[in-house]
Amino acid sequence: MRPLLSLPRGLALAALSGVLMSLAFAPVAFGPSAIVSVALLTTAVWGGSWRRGLGLGFVSGLLFFGLLLGWMRVIGWDAWLLLSAFWALWFALVGVGTALVTRLPGAPVWVASMWVLQETLRAHLPFGGFPWGEIAFAQPDTPFARLAPIGGSPLVSFAVAFVGASIVTLVLDYRAGRRRWAATWFAAAVGITLLPALAPVTTTGDTEVGPASTVLAYVQGGTPQVGMGAMDVRRAVLDNHVAQTLDLAQAVADGEVPRPSFVLWPENSSDLDPFIDASAAEAISTAAKAVGAPILVGAVVNVPDDPTGIWNVGIVWDPVVGPQEMYIKTHPVPFGEYIPFRAFLAQHIARFDRVPRDFLAGSRPGNLDINGIPVGNVICFEIAYRDVVDAVVDGGARLITVQTNNATYGGTAQPEQQLAISRLRAMEFGRSVVVAATSGISAVIDPAGTVVERMDEDEVGWRVTDVALRGQTTLATKTAPAVQMLLCAAALGAAATAMVQSVRRRRRPIA
């Protein structure tokens, strides 16, 4: 096969593909542009060599991640560019795979599977992966999101990519006179776009294993500043959250709002270790006693018997007996919360001095019993990792809480991008998701992925809300891993078949 386009035209389409993929995410957040992005990259590499696919895929990925991760400039331009270039290598993989599988019948299926394979690998490798930017995370406001409760985020990404690749295929089949095939791909694309909108959604709780709802509160205390130094004034951040909780307690005492079953504080609401700093422990206890309910405190604590390590935790702080259950973050962020190859890198990158000790990973999911409510707690970027959320739902969580600290990225698109991921997870697992952030965005999301209330950036205060509790699980909790494995196997099988056929063609004697 010959490429559809000349290399300069293919390069232009690949570059435009990367830009359009970024527009599917915040701050623009126009999910359907991902369809056009896939279509353009598919066209750019269709029938070309693996080298063409590699290069054009990398160009597309570089522009996509460069725009998507613009908030990384807060850390440094070098970190932003290096991270964007590294993850663009996975788009190069898509380019290679697409160039191969477009030589086979049924190309849209294999192309879409190739996108799922890329996202699967990127979510795990290296250092635990980086799923940020999965196509599914841009779709909470599109009909494709209705597929999340059926087959999880892998099925959502597959559907979007399938439509994009089908558009290219149907045009080529139509031009080649294969009108029936063109009609088939048109019908398939329309069906997978519109039919999910007919799938029922659940917005309410159930009484399968307990009450259908609970009243809880969440606090957004604010930080004195944003950016790299957002958490430098640790005491002020703790005092802010204590003050807001005391204000909430007064509203409860005055009968303005009901007493919550518990209060959710964000990640890093106490960067002072309350197990060591008596004044921090006293301040938290004062707030819990005043409101008369447990507080789920986001804290940074020292690892017992290991002076080189620290933990990022959520602590259930009882108003009577103090600290109880604790969740230790199981998926620390590489180069942000711990430094791989520290001995070497720290000598050359002074910025790593801001992470003097590595955060160590916990070993248990964030299943917590808070005042009789089975809560599944995840911390910050963990909401992007499907296995982390799946573990707490599998452990019986009827509600998902997200403790996050986005103050470093205040004023960028990062908080909105993370909120979109939380919305997709709510739909995927059929659970209410409550997000508490130090400086925004905090929100309550119902099981259908709708944001029912939110506190924007730079807003401080508290909210008391009635949240649906669900015990029933979605089909995706059982099918998503199998769907993901099947699609990855399809991508690998198609690529292998295309390579074998290519070798056979080259070896075929010339008549």
N, C-alpha and C positions, 0 to 999 in steps of 0.2 A: 504493500500500500504506500501511496504517497501522502504527505501531509496535505491537509485541506488548504492551508494558507502558506504564504511565504514566511520566512523567519521574522522579518520586521513586523509584518502584520500579526503574526502569532505573538510576538513580544508585546505589542501594544494591547492585544486582548488579554494576555496574562496579567499585565500590569493593571488594566482596568478591572479584571476579576478580583484582584487583591483589594482594590479600593472599594468595590461594591460589597465584598464580603464584610469589610469593616463597617459599612453603613448599616448592616443588619443589626449591629450591636449599639449600645449607648455610646455617645450621646444622641445619635440619630435614631437608632432602634427601629429600623424599617425591615422587619424580618424577611419579607419576600425578596429583598435584594440578594439574599443568599442563593436563591434559585438562579437568577441571572448570572451571578458569579460562577456557579458551577458550570452553567451552560457555556460561558465564555472560555473558561480554562479547558473544558472538554473540547471545544472547537479548536483552540490554539494548539493542542497536542495531538489531535485526532490522527491516528495513522502514522504519526511521526516516529522517529527513533527514540530509544530510551534516553539518549543524551539530550535530545530536544525536550523530552518530558522532564528530565532532571532540571535543566536550566530554567525552563519557563515555569515549572512548578515552584522553584525557589524564588523567582522574581515575584510571583503571585503571593507566596507566603511572606516574603520580606515586607511587601507593602501592607499586607493584611495585619501582621503582628506589629509592624511599626506603628500603624494607626491605632490598632486595638489597645496596645500597651503603652500608649502615649503617657499615661500616668506614671510610668516607670522613670520618667525624666526627673521626678522628685528625688529619686535615689541618686541619679546621675546619668548623664548622656551616654557614658560608656556602658553602664549596666543596661540601659534601654536598647541600645544598638546591638550589643552582644546577645542579649536574650532574644530579641526579634530575629536576628540572623540564625541563632541556633534552632529555634522552633520552626523557622522557615524550611529547615531541612526536612521536616515531616511533610510539608506541602510538596517538596521535591519528590518525595516518595509517591504522593498522589499523582504527580505529573508522570512519573515513570510508569506506574501501574495503569493509568488511563491510556497512555500511548500504546501499551501492550493490549489491553482488553478491548479497545475499540476495534480491533481486528477480528473480533469474534461476533457471532450472532448474539442478539440479546444484550448489546452493549450497555444500555441504561442500568440493568441489574448489576452488572459487574463494576461499572463506574461508581455507582452508589455504594456498593459493598466496599470498594477501595477507600472511600471517605470514612466509612466506619472503622476499617482496619487502621487507618492513620490515626483516628481519634482514640482508638483503643490502645495502640502502642504509645501514643503521646501521653495518655493518662497514667501510664505506669513507668515509663523509661525516660531519662535516667533519674535516679534519686527519688523514686516514687512518682515521677511524672508531673505533668502540668496540663490538666484538662481545660483550662480557661480557653474560651474561644471555640468550644464545640458548637456546631451548627444548631443543635437542639436548644442551646441556651439563648439563642436569639429569637425563639419562636413562641414565647408564652402568649402572645396576642394573635397568633395565627391559628387556623384550623388544625395544622399539623400537631400542635400541642396536645390535642385530644388523643393522639396516639400514645402519649407518655404513660397513661395508666394501663395500656394494653401491652406494650413491648418496651417501655422505658425510653430513656434518651437515645439509645442506639437506633431504635426504630424511627424516632423523630428525625434524626440526622439522615438516615437512609431515605426516608420519604422525600425530604427536601432535595437531596442530591439526585434522587431518581427522577424527579420532575425536571430538574435542570438538564440532566443528560437526555431525557426523553424528548425535550424540545429540539435538541440538536439532531437526534436520530430521526425524528419524524420529518424534519425538513429535508434531510439527506435522502430518506426513502421516497419522499414525495417527488423530489427533483429527479430521482432515478426511475420514476415510474412505478415504484412499489407502493401503490396507493393503499392496498389493504394493510400492509405493515405500518404505513404512516397513520392510518386510522386507528390501528391497534395501540400504538404508542400514545396517540392523542387521547384516546379513551382511558388508558391507564393513568396518564398524568392528571387528567381531569378528575378521575375517580379518587385517586389517592390524595388529591388536594381538597375535594369537597366532601367526600363521604365521612371523614373524621368529625366534621362539624355536627353530624347526626348522633355521635356517641354521647350517651348521658354523662352528666357531670354531677358530682356530689359536693354540696356546700355545707351540709349540716353534719352533726355528730351522730353517733349511734349508741345504743345502750347494751351492746353485746357483752361487754365485760365491765360495765360501770356507767356512771352518768354521761349524758350526751354532751355536756359542756362544763366549763369551769370559768370562774372569774380570776383573772390574773392581772398583774401590773408590770409594766416595764419602764425603765428609767434611762433617760439620755441626759447625763449630767454635764456634758461638754468638756472641752479641754482648753487650757489657756491659750494655746496656739496650735497650728497645724503644720504639716511638713515633717522633716526629719527630726525636729526637736519637739514634736507634739507631746511626748510623754516625759520630757525632761523634768517637769515640775510634778513629781509623782504625788506628793501630798495634796496638792491642789486638786488633782483629778479625783482622788478618793473623797476629799471634802465636798467636792461638787455633787457627787452621787449620794453621799450621806445627806447633804442639805436638801436635795430634791426628794429623797425618801422621807425625811422628816416632814416636808411640806405635804407629801402624800398622806402620811400618818395623820396630820391635822385635818385633812379633808375627810378621811375615814371617821375620825372622832367627831367631826361636825355633822356627819350623816350625809355629806355631799356625794360620796361614792361608797359602794360596798367594800367590805374588807376583802382583799384578794386572797386567793389560796396560796400564792407565793408571789415574790417580786423578782423580776429578771434584771440583773445588772449586766453591762457589756463586758467583753474581754478587756483586760487591763484596767478595770475600774479600781483595782487595788494592786499597783505594782510594788507596794510595800508588803512584804511577806507577813501576813497576819499571824502565822505560827511563831514568828520571831519578834516582830514589832508589836509590843503590847498596846501601844496607842492606836495602831491600825485595827487590831482586834477589838478594842474597846469601842472605836467609832462604828464599826460594822454592827457590833452587838447592840449599841444604842439605837441604830436605825431599825434593826430587826425587832427589838422590843417595842419601839414606838409604833410600828405599823402592825405588830401582832401577827406576823407571818414570816415564814422562812424567806431568805434572800439567796438566790443563786448568784454568787459573787464570782466575777472573772478576776483571777489573781495570778501573779507570778510568784512562785514559791521555790525555796531551795530544796534540792534533792537530799534527803537524809543520808548521811555517811558518804556523800560525793560532792566535795566542794567545787568540782569543775562543772557540775551540771545544774540546770534549773528546769522547772516544769511550768507549762502554761495550763492552768487548771480552771475548772468551774467547781466551786465549793458550795454545798448546801449549808447555809448558816441558819441554824434554828434559833428562834428568839429566846428560848429557855436554856438550852444546853450548848449552844454555840455550834462550831463546825461539825458536820456529820459526813455524809457521803461526798466523794470527790471524783471528778472526771479529769484525767490527765490527757491532754491532747495527743492523739495517736499519730497525727500526720504533720509534724513540724515542717515549716517551709525551708527548703535548702537555700543557703546564702542569705536568708532573712532571719531565721530563728536558730539555724546551726550552719556551720561553715565546713563543707567537705574539704578535705585536703588542707585543713587549717594551718598546719605547720609550714606549708609552702606558701599558700596564698596570703596569709597575714603579713608575710615579710614584704609583699609587693603591693598590697592594696590597703592603704591606711584606713579606708572607710570601714573595714571589718573590725576596727577597734570598738565600734559601737555595739558589737555583739561579742563581748569579752568571754562569755560562757555559752556553751551550746545548750539549747533546749533539748531535753531527752524525750523520746516518745513513750507514751503510755501503752499498755498492752490490752486494755479492756475498752469495749464500746462505752459510749456516754449514756448508758441507761441509769437513770436516777429516779428514786421514789421521793417525790417532794410533796409532803402533806397528803399522801395517798394517791398522787397522780403519777402514772408512769410516763416519765419525760425522757425523750431522746435528745441529748445535748451534743451539739457540734460547735466547733470554735473556728470562726472566720473562714479561711479558704477551704476548710474541710467540707463545706456545703457543696463544693464543686466535685468532690470525689464520691462517686456513686456508692462504692463499697462501704464508706464510712456511714452514710445515711442508711443504707440497707441493713447494716449491722444493728443499729438502734431500733429500727422498725421490726426486724427479726427478733429482737430482744423484748418486744412487747410495748414499745413506746406508742402512746396514743396522741402525742403532741411532740413536735420538733421545735427546739429552741436553738437559736443561733446567736452566740455571743461573739461580737466582732468589734474591732477597733480600726476604723478607716481614717482616723485623724491624719495619719501620714499622707494620705492621698486626698485630703480635703480640697474641694474645688475642681476635682477631675471627674472623669467618667467612671472611675473604678467603683464607687458605691452603687451607682445605678446598674452597672454590669453585674455586680454581686447580687443585687436584689432580683434581677431577672433570673439568675440561677436558682435562687430560693423559690421563686414562683414556679419554675419548672419542676423542682423537687417536690413541692406541695402537690402538684398534679400527679406526678409519677407515683408517689407513695400514698396519696389520698389522706394526707395529714395537714392540719393547720401548722403553719410555721410562724413563729414569733421571733423577730430579729431585734436585738438590742445593740445599739452602737454608741460609742462614746460621744461622737459628734455628728452622727447621721450616716446613713439613713436607717432609722428604726422603723419597724412596720409589723403589721399583723396581716397574714396572708391566709385566706381560707383554703380548704382542700381542693377547690377548683382553680387555685392559682390567682385569685383576685385579691388585690391589695385593698383591704377594707378600711385600713387607716394607716397613717404614716407620720413620722416626724422628720422633717427635712434637715439638711445640713445647717449648722449654726443655730438650730433651734434647741433649746434646753427645756427639760420638764419631765413629766411622767404621764402615763395614760393607764386607765383601768378599763379592761375590755373583757367581754364574754367570748370565750374561744371554744370552738367545736372540738370535741374529743372523739376519736374514732378507734375502734378495735379491729374492724374489718380491714383486710389488706386488698390492694389492687392486684389485678392479674399480672402486672409488671413485676411484682415482687418475686414471682415464680418464673416468669418467662424471659425477663430481660437478659439474664446471663446466657441463656440458651440462644436467644435471638442474636446477641452479640457474637457468640462463638460461631454460629451458623453463617453469619454475614462475613466474618473474618475468614472463615474457611472457604467461602464462595470466592472472595477476592483472591486469596492465595491460589486456589485451584484454577481460576480463570487466568491469572497471570502465568502460572506454570504451563497451562495448555497453550497459551499464545506463544510462549517462548519455544516450546517443543515444535509447534507448527512453523515458527520462523526458521528454526534450525533445519527442519526438513525441507523447506523451500530452498534454502541456500545450498543444500546438498543435492537437490534434484538435478540430474544431468540435463544439459541444454539439448533439445532435440535438433 
